Amino acid sequence: MDPQVVTAEHWAAISRLLIYLFLFTGLGLTSALGFLLGHAVIPSLVASRDAPPALASLRLLAYPIAAAALLLTLYALVRALGLAADVAQRIYPRLWI
């Protein structure tokens, strides 16, 4: 296997790949925390009367945020995998045998 020389164009693609990987991580955490907040934390606080019952209306905001972040997470993952395959193919033009 003889890898190609990594050019400035390859480094630009790797930079875009890293941006999508950071977005994937951040949006995944946002989705998980939004769902956890809306499904567990807020109901628990309202049920134990540690928070006012009006706080329960925030659940209606937490679920759409979690859903939107999940969709964006999946988009970032698909883009990152596509870019990773493209960069690997350009640097290593043949598969290892």
C-alpha positions in Angstrom: 0.0 0.0 0.0 1.4 3.3 -1.1 -0.5 6.3 0.4 -0.8 9.5 -1.5 0.9 12.7 -0.2 -1.5 14.6 2.0 -2.1 18.0 0.3 -3.7 21.2 1.5 -7.0 20.0 -0.1 -6.9 16.8 2.0 -6.2 18.8 5.1 -9.2 21.1 4.3 -11.4 18.0 4.0 -10.0 16.6 7.2 -10.8 19.9 8.9 -14.4 19.8 7.7 -14.6 16.2 8.9 -13.5 17.2 12.4 -16.1 20.0 12.4 -18.9 17.4 11.7 -17.5 15.1 14.3 -17.6 17.9 16.9 -21.1 18.8 15.8 -22.1 15.1 16.1 -20.8 15.0 19.7 -22.3 18.3 20.8 -25.7 17.7 19.2 -25.9 14.2 20.6 -25.3 15.5 24.1 -27.9 18.2 23.6 -30.4 15.7 22.4 -29.8 13.4 25.4 -29.8 16.2 27.9 -33.0 17.7 26.4 -34.8 14.3 26.6 -33.5 13.7 30.1 -34.6 17.1 31.3 -38.1 16.8 29.8 -38.7 13.1 30.7 -37.1 12.7 34.1 -35.8 15.8 35.8 -38.7 18.2 35.4 -41.4 15.7 36.3 -39.4 14.5 39.3 -39.0 18.1 40.6 -42.6 18.9 40.1 -43.8 15.6 41.7 -41.6 16.1 44.8 -42.8 19.8 45.0 -39.2 21.1 44.8 -40.2 23.2 41.8 -43.5 25.0 41.0 -46.1 23.2 38.9 -45.7 25.9 36.2 -42.3 24.4 35.4 -44.0 21.4 33.9 -44.8 23.5 30.9 -41.1 23.5 30.0 -41.5 19.8 29.1 -43.3 20.9 25.9 -40.1 22.9 25.0 -37.6 20.2 26.0 -39.0 17.4 23.7 -38.9 19.4 20.4 -35.4 20.6 21.2 -34.3 17.0 21.9 -35.9 15.8 18.6 -34.4 18.6 16.5 -31.0 18.0 18.0 -31.3 14.2 17.3 -32.1 14.9 13.7 -29.2 17.2 13.4 -27.0 14.7 15.1 -27.9 12.0 12.6 -27.3 14.5 9.7 -23.8 15.3 11.1 -23.0 11.6 11.5 -24.0 10.9 7.9 -21.9 13.8 6.6 -18.9 12.8 8.8 -19.0 9.2 7.6 -19.3 10.3 4.0 -16.4 12.7 4.3 -14.3 10.2 6.2 -14.8 7.6 3.4 -14.0 10.2 0.8 -10.8 11.4 2.5 -9.6 7.8 3.2 -10.2 6.9 -0.5 -8.2 9.9 -1.7 -5.3 9.3 0.7 -5.3 5.5 0.3 -6.6 4.9 -3.2 -6.7 1.1 -2.8 -8.1 -1.1 0.0 -5.6 -3.0 2.1 -5.2 -6.6 0.9 
